[in-house]
Amino acid sequence: MKNIGHLQRILRGVVAAALLAGAALGAAPQPWGVALAVLGIALLATAVTGWCPIFPLFGIRPMPPRNNDRPRA
């Protein structure tokens, strides 16, 4: 089940690429470079899969429910 829209997936992919490039090129000192790489990998994974595990934890629904997900009256 996807909970991330198309535009958000593209933005996450672009930000992930920038973070990974920064980490690979040594744009930040060592502890921060590792943090950039981890964050970049997490954003890339959510961009590829279309699912963010944090959204359900906080009850965030950025995408409108599909017809078969709506409660029936």
MITITOR-139072 format. One record per residue (C-alpha): x, y, z; residue number from 1. Coordinates in Angstrom, 1 decimal, always signed. Layout:
<atoms>
      x      y      z  nr
      X      Y      Z NUM
...
</atoms>
This chain:
<atoms>
      x      y      z  nr
   +0.0   +0.0   +0.0   1
   +1.4   +3.4   -1.0   2
   +1.1   +6.4   +1.2   3
   +3.3   +8.8   -0.7   4
   +2.2  +10.7   -3.8   5
   +4.1  +11.0   -7.1   6
   +5.4  +14.5   -6.5   7
   +6.6  +13.7   -3.0   8
   +8.4  +10.6   -4.3   9
  +10.2  +12.7   -6.9  10
  +11.2  +15.3   -4.2  11
  +12.4  +12.6   -1.8  12
  +14.5  +11.1   -4.6  13
  +16.1  +14.4   -5.5  14
  +16.8  +15.2   -1.8  15
  +18.2  +11.7   -1.3  16
  +20.5  +12.0   -4.2  17
  +21.8  +15.3   -2.9  18
  +22.3  +13.9   +0.6  19
  +24.1  +10.8   -0.7  20
  +26.3  +12.9   -3.0  21
  +27.2  +15.2   -0.1  22
  +28.1  +12.2   +2.1  23
  +30.1  +10.6   -0.7  24
  +32.0  +13.7   -1.5  25
  +32.8  +14.5   +2.1  26
  +30.8  +17.7   +2.4  27
  +30.4  +17.2   +6.1  28
  +32.8  +16.0   +8.9  29
  +32.7  +12.3   +9.6  30
  +29.8  +11.8  +12.1  31
  +27.6  +14.2  +10.1  32
  +28.6  +12.5   +6.8  33
  +27.3   +9.2   +8.1  34
  +24.1  +10.8   +9.3  35
  +23.7  +12.3   +5.8  36
  +24.2   +8.9   +4.2  37
  +21.7   +7.2   +6.5  38
  +19.1   +9.9   +5.9  39
  +19.7   +9.8   +2.2  40
  +19.3   +6.0   +2.1  41
  +16.0   +6.2   +4.1  42
  +14.6   +8.9   +1.8  43
  +15.7   +6.9   -1.3  44
  +14.0   +3.8   +0.1  45
  +10.7   +5.6   +0.7  46
  +10.9   +7.2   -2.8  47
  +11.4   +3.9   -4.5  48
   +8.8   +2.0   -2.5  49
   +6.2   +4.8   -2.2  50
   +5.6   +4.0   +1.4  51
   +6.8   +6.0   +4.5  52
   +6.6   +4.0   +7.7  53
   +6.5   +7.2   +9.8  54
   +3.2   +8.5   +8.4  55
   +1.0   +5.7   +9.9  56
   +2.6   +6.1  +13.3  57
   +1.4   +9.7  +13.5  58
   -1.9   +9.1  +11.6  59
   -0.8  +11.2   +8.6  60
   -2.6  +10.4   +5.4  61
   -1.1  +12.6   +2.7  62
   -2.9  +10.8   -0.1  63
   -6.7  +10.7   -0.4  64
   -8.2   +7.3   +0.3  65
   -9.1   +5.2   -2.7  66
  -12.8   +4.3   -3.3  67
  -12.4   +0.8   -1.7  68
  -10.7   +2.3   +1.4  69
  -13.5   +4.7   +2.3  70
  -15.9   +3.6   +5.1  71
  -19.3   +2.7   +3.8  72
  -22.3   +4.5   +5.1  73
</atoms>
